[in-house]
């Protein structure tokens, strides 16, 4: 998310829908590196309650480590691949 300079409610809803699609397919969305405005909107909307505190991370390295820790993730897949 580091290059996302702004986020509105519509964008947040799109991320939520994507997270739901991943969850329905047995995967988890990890978000990392949100700049101040998107991070503030996600906090105000309590978005962490939807994706889990443990899945919102400060940087790519932390997200990669988290992905390795999650045994439910299964084998690596191409980004944005939905079954």
Secondary structure as UniProt FT lines:
FT   TURN            2..3
FT   HELIX           9..24
FT   TURN            25..26
FT   STRAND          31..32
FT   HELIX           36..44
FT   TURN            45..47
FT   HELIX           48..51
FT   HELIX           53..55
FT   STRAND          56..57
FT   HELIX           60..69
FT   HELIX           71..73
FT   TURN            79..80
//
